[in-house]
Amino acid sequence: MRIVLVGPPGAGKGTQAAYLAKNLSIPHISTGDLFRANISQGTDLGKQARAYMDAGQLVPDEVTIAMAKDRMSQPDAVNGFLLDGFPRNVGQAEALDEMLKSEGVMLDAVLDLEVPEDEVVKRIAGRRICRNDSAHVFHVTYNPPKTEGVCDTCDGELYQRDDDTEETVRTRLEVYHTQTEPIIDYYRAQGLVVTISALGKVEDVTKRSMEALKKDREG
């Protein structure tokens, strides 16, 4: 299957993408991974992206699109993939359609993870990260540490990242509504959108997603 995963920040796209890709036996292709891989490998595209990033500028769509095209041409993606973070706007969605059309294939579904805005703010603004190891993540409501402000694993100090504050989260949501959300209407016009509630346990969201994708494919 060829799937695009969309949803606001805090919807759990990365987590769901990993589970779904494994269940469907297709590669999970995320924009973040594309950038990191190209930059670390010193590819021409990676060098271009790094130059923009070092200058504090957004990486142009054409660079991101070229990275995605290169990754989707790899052998493991021939029979399908799950895109996470791409396309990010309608222009990129149109470019993806052209890419796939040139290969004689098309998307099977666009999975829209739906989360109320207040829940997004609660999820992200409540995160606390360990200063000693960023892999140690807690949440003031959903996964609180035994001692407030102290990591259960290493006793390191827990802190809130600058981009996890409520004000920053609401700004990120505004960017999502303005730039990315329009692709849902773009794909809805093609009959590709499958909307899933991303509330509840991770495994429950995955189960709902798999059932919806199966039903959509059979339909």
N, C-alpha and C positions, 0 to 999 in steps of 0.2 A: 504493500500500500504506500501511497505518496500522500503524506499528511502535513498540514501546516497547523501548528499549535499557537493559539493567541489567547490573550488575557492580560489584565492589568498587573502591575507590579504587586507582588504579594499573593498572587493567585496559586503559586506552587507549580509554575510551568516547568522549571528545571527538574523538580522531583518527579512530576507526572511524566515528563518526557522520557526520563531514564526507565521508569517502569513500563511505559507503553512500548518503547522501542524494544525492550527485552522481550515482552510478551508477543510482539508482532515480528520479531527477528529482523528488524531493520535498523540501520544506524541512526543515532540521535545526532543531528547536526545543529549546533548552536552557534550564534553569531560570536559569542564570547570565545568559544573554542577555536573558531576560524581565525579570529584576530590573533589569539595567543600563538597558534600553530604557525601562521605565516610570519609573524614577527620573530618568534624564536628560531625558525628555520632560515630566516634571512631571505625570504623570497622577494621578488620584485614588488609584489603586491604588499607584502609585509613592510618593506622599506617605505613604500608610498604611504601606507597607513600610519606608520610610526612618525613620519615627517609631519603629517597633519596633527597627530595627537601631541607631539612635542611642542607644536606651535599653539596648542590649546584650541585647535579647530576640530569641527566634526569631520569624520572621514566621509568623503563624497559617496553618493549612492553607487556610482560606477565601480568604485574599488570594492565595496561590499558585495555588489552583484557579481563581479568577476571572481571573488573568493568563493562565493556560493556555487557558482557555475563549475569552477574547478573541482570543488569537493564533491558535487553531485555526479561528476563524471568518473569518480573512482569506482573500481569494481564492486565494492561492497554496497554501493548505492544504486546499482543498475536495476534491481527489482523493487526498489522502494526506499523511503527515507522518512524521517520525522524532522521537520524544520522548526526550530525554536528560536525566536528572535529575528527571523527573516521569513517573509518580508516585513519591514517595519512601517512602510507607508504604501500608498496606492501606486506610486511610481515603481517601487520595487516589486509589487505584486504583478503589475503589468509586464515588467521585465521577466519575472519568473514564468508567467504564462507563455511568453515568447520563447523562452529557453526550452520549456517542456514541449511546446508545439513543434519546435525544430527537431526534437528527438522522436516525435510521433507519440508522445504520451501526455497524460494530463493528471491533475490532482484528483485524489479520490475523496478527500474530505478536508474541511477546515474545522478543527475542534476548538470551540470557543469556551474557555473556562470562565464562568461567571461568578463574581464575588461582589457583594455589596461594598460600596466605597468605605463605609465606616469600619467594616471588618478588615479591609485592606490596611487602613490606618492602624487599627488595633494590632494586627499581625506584625507589621513592620516596626512601628514605634515601640513595641514591647520587647524587641530583640535586644539581647545583651551579649557582647562578645568578650572573650577572655583576652587580656592584653598579652599573655604569654603564648597563647596558641589560638589563632582565629578559627580553628576547627571546633573549638569548644564553644558551642552556641546555646544560649538559654533564652527563656521568654518569661517575662514577669507574671504572665497569666497561665500559659499553656505548659511551660516547662521551667518552673522557677527553681533556682538553686536552693540548696538546703539552708545556706546562710546568705542573706541579701547582699549582693555586690561581690560575692566571692565564688570563684569557680570550684565546683565539686571535685573536679579531676586533679587540679594542680594548685589550688588555693590562690590562683592569680586574680587580679582585679578585673571585675566585669565592667564594661562601659558601653555606652550607646554611641554608635557611629554617627558622624555628622549627617550622613545622608539617610539616617533612619529616624530623624526627628519628625514630628507630625507636620510641621511646616514644609519640610523638604519632601515628605511623602505626598502631600497634597499637590505640590508643584509637579512632581513626577507623574501623578495621576492626570493633571491637566495636560501635560505633554502627551500622555497616552491617549487621552480623549481627542486631542487635536490632530495628532499625527498617525497613530496606529489604529485606533478604533474604526476609522472610515474603511479600512480594508474588510471589515466584517460585512458592511453593506455591499462592498464590491463583490465579495465572494457569495453573499446571499443571493445576489442577482443571478449567479451561476448555479444556484441550488446546491452549494457545497457545504454550507454552514451547519454544524451540529453543536448545539449549545448544551453545556453540562454545568450543573451546580458544582462549584469547587469547595463547598462547605462540608465539614465532617472529616473523618479519618482519611488519611492518605490512601489506604487500601480500598476504602469505599468509593472514593473519587475515581480511582483506577478502574474498579469494577463497573461503575456507571459509564465510564468512557468506553471501555471495551464493548459493553453491551450495545451502546449507542452506535458505535462504529460498525459493529456486526449487523445491526438492524438497518443502518443506512446503506450498507453494501448489499444486503439482501433485497432492500427496497428498490 
